[in-house]
Amino acid sequence: MNFLSTCLNRIRPSRFIKGEKIATDTVTLNHQRIFILPTKNGFGFVVLIAILLLIAFVYQNNLIYILAFLLASVFFVCIIHSFKSLAGIIVQKGKSKAVFAGETAPFTICLKSNSQHNFAALTIKTSGQKALETQLSAHENIAITLYSLTKKRGWHRCQSITISSIYPLGLFRAWAPINFDLKVLVYPKPFPSNTPFPESGFNSEGSGIWKKNYEDFFGLNAYQPGDSIRQIHWKTYAKGQGLHSKEFISQENPEIWLDYQHTPGRDKEERLSVLCRWMIEAEKTGLSYGLKIANFIKKPANGNHHFHECLEALAIF
């Protein structure tokens, strides 16, 4: 029973496409991971050998027999060399950088060779993406980055990565699918720019109103009758983007709170998009900002670490 289950597991179709179970950080390509099948040229080569054998049989020509057997030996020896075109390559999982929704997510893998020979004509591909071609010299380490388009926030996982080669004669294709646990955190897509900041926000005391005056530039808002002419942003008007007023904040209270419950938006995703835009603008202007979303509360601060912690909270919300 164990033997039967092992055989069934070896020939299951998903194994030839997705590979073995999810791999750890390092995978070495060997006979258990490398698959080999003839290419179109390989099948054509087989047909040629069959025709030569038929001609030799009909005309009793020993020279054609010799030629047919010589080509057949080349065909079978090519299987060994096709296997060696991948055998021994060490594949390691690299680090991936977070992106915003709509951007391409980078997935990095490292190829390492401890062999004495070179690996030529390697093709690396992931599902739905254009294949990359490279080569690996003896005792060399190289990094390969594959890209996948993101559509929504959250964790974006990479499909199985396939390393293949048709070296040396193109008669066989050797391939090795690797199922790494590669994933990239995707932040919400930022709302269009010129989105005004909230005039009030949440803080631990229950109030968080920040003051507007004419000290530090804060952002743009749609022009309202009664706004001072000194507040009009003439550059935006000259570009045909409508009439906007400049907003300023006082240095007396440079902290703001961004609260999901008080964020405008038609749905959940639009609210997160607006919060994402506010955080980007706050980082640009050097403001300290806090975030309250569900049970996640982050006190006002700024800087790269604070910025990415808040974006992560939006991504997995």
C-alpha positions as CSV (number, residue, x, y, z in Angstrom):
1,M,0.0,0.0,0.0
2,N,2.8,2.3,0.8
3,F,4.5,1.5,-2.5
4,L,1.3,2.2,-4.4
5,S,0.8,5.5,-2.7
6,T,4.4,6.5,-3.4
7,C,4.0,5.7,-7.0
8,L,0.8,7.7,-7.3
9,N,2.4,10.6,-5.6
10,R,5.4,10.5,-8.0
11,I,3.1,10.7,-11.1
12,R,0.5,13.2,-9.9
13,P,0.1,16.0,-12.5
14,S,0.5,18.9,-10.1
15,R,4.0,17.7,-9.3
16,F,5.2,18.4,-12.8
17,I,3.8,21.9,-12.8
18,K,4.0,23.2,-9.2
19,G,6.8,20.9,-8.0
20,E,7.1,19.3,-4.6
21,K,5.5,20.7,-1.4
22,I,6.4,24.3,-0.3
23,A,10.1,24.5,0.0
24,T,12.2,26.1,2.7
25,D,14.8,28.8,2.1
26,T,17.1,26.5,0.0
27,V,16.5,23.9,-2.7
28,T,19.1,21.8,-4.5
29,L,18.0,20.5,-8.0
30,N,18.4,16.8,-8.2
31,H,16.8,13.7,-9.8
32,Q,13.7,14.2,-7.6
33,R,13.0,17.7,-8.8
34,I,14.2,17.6,-12.4
35,F,11.8,16.4,-15.2
36,I,12.8,15.8,-18.8
37,L,10.6,15.4,-21.9
38,P,11.4,15.7,-25.7
39,T,10.8,19.0,-27.4
40,K,9.2,19.4,-30.8
41,N,12.7,19.1,-32.3
42,G,13.2,16.0,-30.2
43,F,10.0,14.3,-31.6
44,G,11.1,15.3,-35.1
45,F,14.4,13.7,-34.4
46,V,12.7,10.5,-33.4
47,V,10.6,10.5,-36.6
48,L,13.8,11.0,-38.6
49,I,15.4,8.0,-37.0
50,A,12.3,5.9,-37.6
51,I,12.3,6.9,-41.3
52,L,16.0,6.0,-41.6
53,L,15.4,2.6,-40.1
54,L,12.5,2.0,-42.4
55,I,14.6,2.9,-45.5
56,A,17.5,0.7,-44.2
57,F,15.1,-2.2,-43.7
58,V,13.5,-1.9,-47.2
59,Y,16.8,-1.5,-49.1
60,Q,18.9,-3.6,-46.8
61,N,21.4,-0.8,-46.6
62,N,23.9,-1.2,-43.7
63,L,25.2,2.4,-44.0
64,I,21.8,3.7,-43.3
65,Y,21.5,1.4,-40.4
66,I,24.7,2.7,-38.9
67,L,23.5,6.3,-39.4
68,A,20.2,5.6,-37.7
69,F,21.8,3.9,-34.7
70,L,24.4,6.7,-34.5
71,L,21.6,9.3,-34.3
72,A,19.7,7.2,-31.8
73,S,22.8,7.1,-29.6
74,V,23.1,10.9,-29.8
75,F,19.4,11.1,-28.8
76,F,19.8,9.0,-25.7
77,V,23.1,10.5,-24.6
78,C,21.4,13.9,-24.9
79,I,19.1,12.9,-22.0
80,I,22.0,12.7,-19.6
81,H,23.4,16.0,-20.7
82,S,20.0,17.6,-20.4
83,F,19.8,16.4,-16.8
84,K,23.2,17.8,-16.1
85,S,22.2,21.2,-17.4
86,L,20.2,21.7,-14.1
87,A,21.5,19.1,-11.7
88,G,23.4,20.7,-8.8
89,I,22.1,24.2,-9.0
90,I,21.2,25.6,-5.5
91,V,18.2,27.9,-5.4
92,Q,17.7,30.2,-2.4
93,K,14.8,32.4,-1.5
94,G,15.6,36.1,-1.4
95,K,13.9,39.1,0.3
96,S,11.1,41.0,-1.3
97,K,10.1,44.6,-0.9
98,A,6.6,45.9,-0.1
99,V,4.8,47.8,-2.9
100,F,1.5,49.7,-3.3
101,A,-1.4,48.2,-5.1
102,G,-1.2,48.4,-8.8
103,E,2.6,48.3,-8.8
104,T,4.7,45.3,-9.8
105,A,5.9,43.2,-6.9
106,P,9.5,42.0,-7.1
107,F,10.4,38.4,-6.1
108,T,14.1,37.7,-5.7
109,I,15.8,34.3,-5.9
110,C,19.5,33.5,-5.7
111,L,21.2,30.8,-7.9
112,K,24.4,29.2,-6.6
113,S,26.7,26.8,-8.2
114,N,29.1,24.5,-6.4
115,S,29.9,22.5,-9.5
116,Q,33.0,22.6,-11.7
117,H,31.0,23.1,-14.9
118,N,28.9,26.0,-16.2
119,F,25.2,26.0,-16.6
120,A,24.2,27.6,-19.9
121,A,20.9,28.7,-21.4
122,L,18.9,28.7,-18.2
123,T,15.3,30.0,-18.4
124,I,13.5,31.2,-15.3
125,K,9.8,31.9,-15.3
126,T,6.8,32.3,-13.0
127,S,3.1,32.0,-13.9
128,G,1.9,34.7,-16.2
129,Q,5.2,36.5,-16.5
130,K,7.8,36.8,-19.2
131,A,10.6,34.3,-18.9
132,L,14.2,35.5,-18.1
133,E,17.2,33.9,-19.6
134,T,20.6,33.7,-17.8
135,Q,23.6,31.5,-17.3
136,L,25.5,30.4,-14.3
137,S,29.3,29.9,-14.2
138,A,31.1,27.5,-12.0
139,H,31.2,28.5,-8.3
140,E,29.1,31.7,-9.1
141,N,26.2,33.3,-7.2
142,I,23.7,35.4,-9.0
143,A,20.4,37.1,-8.0
144,I,17.3,37.0,-10.2
145,T,14.3,39.2,-9.8
146,L,10.9,38.2,-11.1
147,Y,8.0,40.7,-11.3
148,S,4.3,40.1,-10.8
149,L,1.6,42.7,-11.2
150,T,-0.5,43.4,-8.0
151,K,-4.2,44.3,-8.1
152,K,-5.3,44.6,-4.5
153,R,-3.8,45.1,-1.0
154,G,-2.8,42.4,1.3
155,W,-0.3,39.5,0.8
156,H,0.6,38.9,-2.8
157,R,2.0,35.4,-3.3
158,C,4.3,34.2,-6.1
159,Q,3.3,31.2,-8.0
160,S,5.7,28.3,-8.5
161,I,9.0,29.3,-10.2
162,T,10.2,27.1,-13.0
163,I,13.9,26.8,-14.0
164,S,14.4,25.1,-17.4
165,S,16.9,24.4,-20.1
166,I,17.0,22.9,-23.6
167,Y,20.8,22.6,-23.5
168,P,22.7,21.2,-25.4
169,L,21.0,20.3,-28.6
170,G,17.4,21.4,-28.0
171,L,16.1,17.8,-28.3
172,F,15.0,17.7,-24.6
173,R,13.6,20.2,-22.2
174,A,14.7,19.7,-18.6
175,W,12.7,21.7,-16.0
176,A,12.4,22.0,-12.3
177,P,9.3,23.7,-10.7
178,I,10.0,25.1,-7.2
179,N,7.2,26.1,-4.9
180,F,8.8,28.7,-2.6
181,D,6.7,30.5,0.0
182,L,7.4,33.9,-1.6
183,K,5.1,36.7,-0.7
184,V,5.1,40.5,-0.8
185,L,3.0,42.8,1.4
186,V,0.9,45.1,-0.8
187,Y,-0.2,48.5,0.6
188,P,-3.4,50.2,-0.4
189,K,-3.3,52.2,-3.6
190,P,-2.9,55.9,-2.5
191,F,-5.8,58.2,-3.2
192,P,-5.2,60.9,-5.8
193,S,-3.1,63.8,-4.6
194,N,-4.5,67.1,-3.3
195,T,-6.7,65.3,-0.9
196,P,-7.1,67.7,2.1
197,F,-6.2,66.5,5.6
198,P,-9.0,66.0,8.2
199,E,-9.6,69.1,10.3
200,S,-10.0,67.0,13.4
201,G,-8.9,63.6,14.4
202,F,-8.9,61.1,17.3
203,N,-6.4,61.1,20.2
204,S,-6.1,59.6,23.6
205,E,-7.8,62.6,25.3
206,G,-10.7,62.5,22.9
207,S,-9.7,65.7,21.0
208,G,-7.2,66.4,18.4
209,I,-8.1,69.5,16.5
210,W,-5.1,71.1,14.8
211,K,-5.1,74.8,13.9
212,K,-4.8,76.3,10.5
213,N,-3.0,79.6,10.1
214,Y,-0.3,81.0,7.7
215,E,2.8,79.4,9.1
216,D,3.5,76.0,7.5
217,F,2.1,74.8,4.2
218,F,-0.2,71.8,4.8
219,G,-2.0,71.0,1.6
220,L,-4.6,72.1,-0.9
221,N,-8.4,72.3,-0.6
222,A,-11.1,73.3,-3.0
223,Y,-11.6,77.1,-3.0
224,Q,-14.5,78.3,-0.9
225,P,-16.0,81.8,-1.1
226,G,-14.5,84.0,1.5
227,D,-11.0,82.4,1.4
228,S,-8.2,85.0,1.3
229,I,-6.7,85.8,-2.0
230,R,-3.3,85.1,-0.5
231,Q,-4.4,81.5,0.0
232,I,-5.1,80.8,-3.7
233,H,-2.7,78.3,-5.3
234,W,-2.1,80.0,-8.6
235,K,0.1,77.3,-10.1
236,T,-2.7,74.7,-9.9
237,Y,-5.1,77.2,-11.5
238,A,-2.6,77.9,-14.3
239,K,-2.5,74.2,-15.1
240,G,-6.2,74.1,-15.6
241,Q,-6.9,72.0,-12.5
242,G,-9.4,74.4,-10.9
243,L,-9.2,76.9,-8.1
244,H,-7.7,75.7,-4.9
245,S,-6.8,77.3,-1.6
246,K,-3.6,76.6,0.3
247,E,-3.9,75.4,3.9
248,F,-1.4,75.9,6.6
249,I,-0.9,74.5,10.1
250,S,0.4,76.1,13.2
251,Q,3.7,74.9,14.7
252,E,2.0,74.9,18.1
253,N,0.3,71.6,17.3
254,P,2.2,69.7,14.6
255,E,0.5,66.4,15.5
256,I,-2.5,64.9,13.8
257,W,-4.5,61.8,14.2
258,L,-5.8,59.7,11.3
259,D,-8.9,57.8,12.3
260,Y,-10.5,55.2,10.0
261,Q,-14.0,55.9,11.5
262,H,-13.7,59.6,10.5
263,T,-12.2,59.1,7.1
264,P,-14.4,59.9,4.1
265,G,-14.9,57.3,1.4
266,R,-17.6,55.3,-0.3
267,D,-16.4,52.0,0.9
268,K,-13.7,50.3,3.0
269,E,-11.0,50.3,0.2
270,E,-11.5,54.0,-0.6
271,R,-11.1,54.9,3.1
272,L,-7.9,53.0,3.3
273,S,-6.7,54.6,0.1
274,V,-7.4,58.1,1.6
275,L,-5.5,57.2,4.8
276,C,-2.6,56.0,2.7
277,R,-2.5,59.3,0.9
278,W,-2.6,61.3,4.1
279,M,0.3,59.3,5.6
280,I,2.4,59.9,2.4
281,E,1.7,63.6,2.5
282,A,2.4,63.8,6.3
283,E,5.8,62.1,5.8
284,K,6.6,64.6,3.0
285,T,5.8,67.6,5.2
286,G,7.5,66.2,8.3
287,L,4.3,66.0,10.4
288,S,3.8,63.6,13.3
289,Y,0.8,61.5,12.7
290,G,-1.0,58.8,14.6
291,L,-3.3,56.1,13.3
292,K,-6.4,54.5,14.7
293,I,-7.9,51.6,12.7
294,A,-10.0,48.9,14.4
295,N,-7.9,47.7,17.4
296,F,-4.6,49.2,16.0
297,I,-3.6,52.5,17.6
298,K,-0.2,54.0,16.8
299,K,0.8,57.2,18.6
300,P,1.9,60.2,16.6
301,A,5.4,60.0,15.2
302,N,7.1,60.0,11.8
303,G,10.0,58.4,10.1
304,N,10.5,55.4,7.8
305,H,9.8,52.7,10.5
306,H,6.6,54.4,11.8
307,F,5.5,55.0,8.2
308,H,5.8,51.3,7.2
309,E,4.2,50.1,10.4
310,C,1.1,52.2,9.7
311,L,1.0,51.1,6.0
312,E,1.3,47.5,7.1
313,A,-1.7,48.0,9.4
314,L,-3.7,49.3,6.4
315,A,-2.6,46.4,4.2
316,I,-3.7,43.6,6.5
317,F,-6.9,45.4,7.8
